[in-house]
């Protein structure tokens, strides 16, 4: 039970960005996910736009 709490704490300290392109997900066999530690991000609203390295689609914080 204590390990689950630690995993939740670590997950809460990250921002995940997902590729929304279905074709990319099919070719890559899974959705591309970029995870950034909150310590590495000054402000979530003032961050550069990121793109999938495979299909060049804009990454979003919501998983589709």
PyMOL commands that set and color helices and strands:
alter all, ss='L'
color gray80, all
select helices_A, chain A and resi 2-12+22-28+38-40
alter helices_A, ss='H'
color red, helices_A
select strands_A, chain A and resi 14-19+33-37+59-60
alter strands_A, ss='S'
color yellow, strands_A
deselect
rebuild
show_as cartoon
